[in-house]
Amino acid sequence: MDQQEKTGMFITLEGIEGVGKTTNIQYISKWLTKRDIIHVTTREPGGTPLSEDIRSLLLRSQVEEVMPMTELFLVFASRAQHIEKLIIPSLADGTWVLCDRFTDASYAYQGAGRGISEATIQNLESVVHQKMQPDLTIILDLPVADGLSRARERSNPDRFELEDLDFFERVRKNYLLRAKRFSGRCQIIDASQPLKDVQDQLNKILLEFTHKR
């Protein structure tokens, strides 16, 4: 699906565990609702019944080691279903899509984190995306130790949250590198700030983004 074929806007939130994506997606959803912008909130992995089943498989601890390529293919299988069944139809209908993580996460987690080459991920992206990319990506950034501390306070850790600090340092570094590389669509917010300050920045970014449309 080419960018010019869609009429809705596609916004993604990215970041390591504990940066506050869920809270801030709720803020953005309320922000859009106040402006009568029809939208749907979703997440990755997940977003459709089948994709949610794959999410459960990816997040729960396994007796058998999940190999990096297996993890990558599962993520993209979930994404392919998500794109075809929810994202493309919504955007084509003029509905905005607000998504908790998307393919930037694959480059960060399966790429930098697991050591899979960027070229391999790019090949899958080219097949699954059909040229579609987010219009705006907001990366919530936080030191790894702080993020993991927050995440582990709220719930029992999932399979990803059990990874060591070095894994998440690589993930965070990749997010920041991608923000520089794709500065046209990526905005970074310091998530170590008080929530009000984070959301003040979100408000500014969203105002600028909507005024350009």
C-alpha positions in Angstrom: 0.0 0.0 0.0 1.6 3.3 -1.1 1.6 6.2 1.2 -0.5 8.3 -1.3 -3.3 5.6 -1.3 -4.2 6.1 2.4 -6.1 8.9 3.9 -5.6 8.1 7.7 -2.4 8.8 9.5 -0.2 6.2 11.1 1.4 7.1 14.4 3.7 4.7 16.3 5.2 4.8 19.8 8.5 3.1 20.5 10.9 2.6 23.4 12.3 0.0 25.8 10.3 -1.5 28.6 9.1 0.9 31.3 9.2 4.1 29.2 5.4 4.7 29.6 4.1 3.8 26.2 0.8 2.6 27.4 0.1 5.7 29.5 1.1 8.0 26.7 -0.8 6.1 24.0 -3.9 6.7 26.2 -3.0 10.4 26.3 -2.6 10.6 22.5 -5.9 8.8 22.0 -7.7 11.3 24.3 -5.9 14.2 22.4 -7.2 12.9 19.1 -10.7 12.3 20.4 -10.9 15.9 21.7 -10.2 17.0 18.1 -12.8 14.6 16.6 -10.1 12.6 14.8 -11.4 9.1 14.3 -8.7 6.6 15.3 -7.9 3.1 16.5 -5.3 2.1 19.1 -3.4 -1.2 18.6 -0.1 -2.8 19.5 2.6 -5.1 18.2 3.0 -7.9 18.5 -0.8 -8.2 18.4 -3.7 -6.1 17.1 -5.9 -8.9 15.7 -7.0 -12.2 17.3 -4.4 -14.3 15.5 -1.7 -11.7 16.1 -2.5 -11.7 19.8 -2.1 -15.5 19.9 1.4 -15.0 18.4 2.1 -12.3 20.9 1.3 -14.7 23.8 3.7 -17.2 22.3 6.4 -14.6 21.9 6.1 -13.2 25.4 5.8 -16.3 27.6 8.8 -18.1 28.9 9.5 -21.3 26.9 11.0 -24.6 28.0 12.7 -24.8 24.6 15.0 -21.9 23.6 13.4 -19.6 21.1 16.0 -19.0 18.4 16.5 -15.4 17.1 15.3 -16.2 13.6 12.3 -18.0 14.9 11.4 -14.9 17.0 11.9 -12.6 14.0 9.6 -14.7 11.8 6.9 -14.9 14.4 7.1 -11.1 14.9 6.7 -10.6 11.1 3.9 -13.2 10.8 2.0 -11.3 13.5 2.8 -8.0 11.7 1.6 -9.3 8.3 -1.7 -10.3 9.7 -2.0 -7.0 11.6 -1.2 -4.9 8.5 -3.6 -6.7 6.3 -6.5 -7.1 8.7 -6.4 -3.9 10.7 -3.8 -1.2 9.7 -4.4 -1.0 5.9 -8.2 -1.1 6.1 -8.3 1.5 8.8 -6.0 3.9 7.0 -7.8 3.4 3.7 -11.1 4.3 5.5 -9.6 7.6 6.8 -9.1 6.2 10.4 -5.9 7.1 12.1 -3.9 4.3 13.6 -2.0 4.7 16.9 0.2 1.7 17.4 2.3 0.6 20.4 5.5 -0.4 18.6 6.0 -1.4 14.9 8.9 -2.4 12.7 11.4 0.0 14.4 11.1 -2.4 17.3 12.2 -5.3 15.1 15.4 -3.5 14.2 16.0 -2.7 17.8 15.1 -6.0 19.5 15.7 -8.7 16.9 18.4 -6.7 15.1 20.5 -4.9 17.7 19.3 -7.1 20.6 19.5 -10.5 19.0 22.2 -9.8 16.5 20.1 -10.4 13.3 21.5 -8.4 10.3 19.7 -5.3 9.2 19.6 -6.7 5.7 17.6 -9.7 6.8 15.0 -7.5 8.6 14.9 -5.2 5.6 14.0 -8.1 3.3 11.1 -9.1 5.5 10.0 -5.5 5.9 9.9 -5.1 2.1 7.7 -8.1 1.7 5.3 -7.4 4.6 5.0 -3.6 4.6 4.0 -3.1 1.0 5.9 0.2 1.1 3.8 1.4 4.0 5.6 3.4 6.8 4.5 5.3 9.8 3.8 9.0 9.3 5.1 9.8 12.8 7.1 7.8 15.2 7.6 9.0 18.8 10.4 7.3 20.7 10.2 7.6 24.5 13.8 7.3 25.8 14.9 6.4 29.2 18.1 4.9 30.8 17.8 1.1 30.7 18.1 0.6 34.4 15.3 3.0 35.1 13.1 1.5 32.5 13.5 -2.0 33.7 13.0 -1.0 37.3 9.7 0.6 36.3 8.6 -2.4 34.2 9.4 -4.9 36.9 7.5 -3.0 39.6 4.2 -3.1 37.6 4.1 -6.9 36.7 6.0 -10.1 36.5 8.6 -10.0 33.8 7.8 -11.5 30.4 10.4 -13.4 28.3 11.9 -10.1 26.9 12.0 -8.4 30.3 14.2 -11.2 31.6 17.0 -10.2 29.2 20.1 -8.6 30.8 21.1 -4.9 30.8 23.5 -5.3 27.9 20.6 -6.5 25.7 18.5 -3.5 26.4 21.5 -1.1 26.1 21.8 -2.4 22.5 18.1 -2.0 21.9 18.1 1.6 23.3 21.2 2.6 21.2 19.5 1.3 18.0 16.4 3.3 18.7 18.4 6.5 19.1 20.4 5.7 15.9 17.1 5.1 14.0 15.8 8.4 15.3 18.7 10.2 13.7 18.5 8.2 10.5 14.8 8.7 10.0 14.6 12.2 11.5 11.8 13.2 9.1 9.3 10.9 11.0 11.0 10.3 14.3 10.7 12.4 17.4 12.5 11.6 20.7 11.1 12.5 24.1 13.0 12.2 27.4 10.8 9.8 29.4 12.7 10.4 32.6 10.9 13.7 32.9 7.8 14.1 35.0 4.7 12.8 33.2 3.3 16.3 32.7 6.5 17.4 30.9 6.4 14.3 28.7 2.8 15.0 27.8 3.5 18.7 27.2 6.1 17.6 24.6 3.6 15.1 23.1 1.1 17.9 22.8 3.6 20.1 20.9 4.6 17.3 18.6 1.0 16.4 17.8 0.1 20.0 17.2 3.0 20.4 14.7 2.2 17.1 13.1 -1.6 17.9 12.6 -0.9 21.4 11.4 1.2 20.0 8.5 -1.6 17.7 7.3 
